Amino acid sequence: MNKPDIAVRALGDDDAEAMARFFAATWGSAGTGADVIAERDRQADINPYQPGTRMPAWGMVQDGEVIGYVTAFPNRFRVGDTESCAPWITGFMVREEYRNGPVGYSVLKQAARETQAAGALTVMPASFRLFAAVGFKDLGALPDCLALLDPAGILRRMDPDALELSPSPWLRRLLKVAAWPPVAAVCGAGLGCARRLWLLAVRPGGAARCEVRDDAGAASREVLDRIWERCRRELHATVVRSGAFVRWRYIEQHAAQDYRALTAWQDEQPLGYAIVKPPAAAGDPRLNGIRIAVVSDLLYPPSAPQVGDALLEAAERLARRLGAHALMVSPSHRSPRALLRRRACVERPGRVHFLVKGGESFESVPEDLSAWWIMRGDAHSDTTF
């Protein structure tokens, strides 16, 4: 029997058909090799940092078939006063029949070898150990903070069986009772009223309130650059949130309904922005139809918490208009987390872990997650709950 021909390497156009078959087997994609090449060219054309440059992909190829795969998205980190290219490592997958073996480690090791600084946001526990084995530091999970916009609607959908929950018998009975529409309406109204009264009591005073505009035209590259320039010196470790990056990530390659941009202004000066991902129209089937909008990105000066509070308040109003039962925000930094607690949001442990390696690009990187300004949408993780 001949030994299989195995190589771990960067993938190119000659591997396009094999990549198309891999995508079909792992993600159900229906594209061809020509589609793979066209998409890689399209992404190169809109690369926010190096227009025309393709982002790399690596794989383990066995007898002409891709059996393990990972790619990277454009990104830059700023740590202290140093900015450097640090792509997001993403799309990591191994064909089912080759899992629990050396394939995943080998592919990630190749990606780590060919990048200096890099980051990853991932929900797969098995991948945490693999990333750590190739030099990444796991800084922990981004917290999931939920603003309950329609408590009654959520309670009506709290079916333990549909949500695949395994509560104690008494809690199961309690959830069944709470889901009964008359009880859900009364309890939901009470919870909503209590939260509104609390928000009135803790509304920031002193500093003038800013105006928040729900207008994609207001989130021009120039405006976003001005916000970034205002904020970056207050952030010790963060994604470089330049106008080029934000518009590439959320606006220029998406339909208008995919993301909504909010900008905060005072005296005609832009102070911050929030990017909101609307809920799916039918709700999330994994959550029994609960509709969750997501603040995919948020930026404001930590020294001006009233700006962050105004953006979060506007994001809640927008999410309600879009029919969301809840709004999720997953910030790593201590400033928005404090604001969200003050806004009576429910904080629960998240599933999305942030992993980073500094390589030779940075002398050191903070190992305290709350020192970083990372958001769920930074590496396309705003659809994973």
Secondary structure, 3 states (H helix, E strand, C coil): CCCCCEEEEECCHHHHHHHHHHHHHHHCCCCCHHHHHHHHHHHHHCCCCCCCCCCCEEEEEECCEEEEEEEEECCEEEECCEEEECCEEEEEEECHHHCCCCHHHHHHHHHHHCCCCEEEEECCHHHHHHHHHCCCEEEEECCEEEEECCHHHHHHCCCCCCCCCCCCHHHHHHHHHHHCHHHHHHHHHHHHHHHHHHHHHHCCCCCCCCEEEECHHHCCHHHHHHHHHHHHHHCCEEECCCHHHHHHHHHHCCCCCCCEEEEEEECCEEEEEEEEECCCCCCEHHHCCECEEEEEEEECCCCCHHHHHHHHHHHHHHHHHCCCCEEEECCCCHHHHHHHHHCCCEEECCCCEEEEECCCCCCCCCCCHHHEECCHHHHCCCCCC
